[in-house]
Amino acid sequence: MLTPSSIPSRPAPLRRTLIFGVVLIGVVVVGACALYLATEALTRDQAEAMDTCRKEAEHFHHLCKTVDPNDPSSQYIIACMAAKDYDFTTAPSDCDTRYPFSTQPACYAPNDWLGWTIDRVRHA
């Protein structure tokens, strides 16, 4: 027969450890999913920003080529991306030398702390 004094009032140490482990795994999984979603959103936003800047450059500087970074069209794209919080850089290995650097989303790095952190994790 069970009496109130024979029922433990607190969980056993093993049970507490299991509960802590399950909660910790849940937090890690949720954090990993959030980081993945943020990375995907950043990549998508960067590609959309590049597409918008490229279209605007073609509209305003339709006679200029984007091959040379000093051309007005390339300068417009670089300035447009800077206005959208992306810095032009040729450091990433994703920059393909077969195409103009100024037109490749991979050649731009986010300049805000969240975007920079996500970009570092993605390229790690």
C-alpha positions as CSV (number, residue, x, y, z in Angstrom):
1,M,0.0,0.0,0.0
2,L,1.3,3.5,-0.9
3,T,1.3,6.1,1.7
4,P,2.0,9.8,1.1
5,S,5.3,9.5,2.8
6,S,6.4,6.6,0.5
7,I,5.9,8.7,-2.7
8,P,9.0,10.7,-3.5
9,S,8.4,14.4,-3.6
10,R,11.2,15.2,-6.0
11,P,12.3,13.4,-9.2
12,A,15.2,11.0,-8.8
13,P,18.6,12.3,-10.0
14,L,18.5,10.2,-13.1
15,R,15.1,11.5,-14.1
16,R,16.3,15.1,-13.6
17,T,19.3,14.4,-15.8
18,L,17.1,12.9,-18.5
19,I,14.7,15.9,-18.4
20,F,17.7,18.3,-18.5
21,G,19.1,16.4,-21.5
22,V,15.9,16.4,-23.4
23,V,15.4,20.1,-22.8
24,L,19.0,20.8,-23.9
25,I,18.6,18.8,-27.1
26,G,15.4,20.7,-27.8
27,V,17.1,24.0,-27.4
28,V,20.0,23.0,-29.6
29,V,17.6,21.7,-32.3
30,V,15.5,24.9,-32.2
31,G,18.7,27.0,-32.4
32,A,20.0,25.1,-35.3
33,C,16.8,25.4,-37.2
34,A,16.6,29.2,-36.5
35,L,20.2,29.6,-37.7
36,Y,19.5,27.6,-40.9
37,L,16.4,29.7,-41.6
38,A,18.3,32.9,-41.0
39,T,21.0,31.8,-43.4
40,E,18.5,30.9,-46.1
41,A,16.8,34.3,-45.6
42,L,20.1,36.2,-45.8
43,T,21.1,34.3,-49.0
44,R,17.7,35.0,-50.6
45,D,17.7,38.6,-49.6
46,Q,21.3,39.1,-50.9
47,A,20.3,37.6,-54.3
48,E,17.2,39.7,-54.5
49,A,19.1,42.8,-53.6
50,M,21.6,42.0,-56.3
51,D,18.9,41.4,-58.9
52,T,17.2,44.7,-58.0
53,C,20.5,46.6,-58.2
54,R,21.5,45.0,-61.5
55,K,18.1,45.9,-63.1
56,E,18.4,49.5,-61.9
57,A,22.0,49.7,-63.3
58,E,20.8,48.4,-66.7
59,H,18.0,51.0,-66.7
60,F,20.2,54.0,-65.8
61,H,23.4,52.9,-67.5
62,H,22.3,50.6,-70.3
63,L,25.2,51.5,-72.6
64,C,27.9,50.7,-70.0
65,K,29.3,47.3,-69.4
66,T,29.7,45.8,-65.9
67,V,33.0,44.1,-66.7
68,D,35.3,46.8,-65.3
69,P,34.6,47.8,-61.7
70,N,35.3,51.4,-62.6
71,D,32.5,51.6,-65.2
72,P,29.4,53.6,-64.2
73,S,27.2,50.5,-64.2
74,S,29.5,48.6,-61.9
75,Q,29.9,51.6,-59.6
76,Y,26.1,51.9,-59.5
77,I,25.7,48.2,-58.5
78,I,28.4,48.5,-55.8
79,A,26.8,51.7,-54.4
80,C,23.3,50.2,-54.5
81,M,24.4,47.1,-52.6
82,A,26.2,49.3,-50.1
83,A,22.9,51.1,-49.5
84,K,21.4,47.6,-48.8
85,D,24.1,46.9,-46.2
86,Y,26.4,44.8,-48.3
87,D,30.1,45.6,-48.8
88,F,31.9,44.7,-52.1
89,T,34.7,42.3,-51.7
90,T,36.6,39.9,-53.9
91,A,37.9,37.8,-50.9
92,P,35.3,35.0,-50.9
93,S,36.2,31.9,-52.8
94,D,32.7,31.9,-54.2
95,C,33.6,34.9,-56.5
96,D,33.9,33.4,-60.0
97,T,36.6,35.0,-62.2
98,R,34.7,34.1,-65.3
99,Y,32.0,36.8,-64.5
100,P,32.2,40.4,-63.5
101,F,32.7,40.6,-59.7
102,S,30.3,43.5,-59.3
103,T,27.4,41.4,-60.6
104,Q,27.9,38.4,-58.3
105,P,26.0,38.2,-55.0
106,A,28.9,36.0,-53.6
107,C,31.2,39.0,-53.9
108,Y,29.3,41.0,-51.4
109,A,29.5,40.6,-47.6
110,P,26.9,41.8,-45.2
111,N,28.1,44.7,-43.1
112,D,25.7,44.4,-40.1
113,W,26.6,42.2,-37.2
114,L,23.8,39.6,-37.6
115,G,24.4,39.2,-41.3
116,W,28.2,39.1,-40.8
117,T,27.8,36.3,-38.1
118,I,25.5,34.2,-40.3
119,D,27.8,34.7,-43.3
120,R,30.8,33.5,-41.2
121,V,28.9,30.4,-40.0
122,R,27.7,29.6,-43.6
123,H,31.3,29.8,-45.0
124,A,32.9,27.9,-42.1
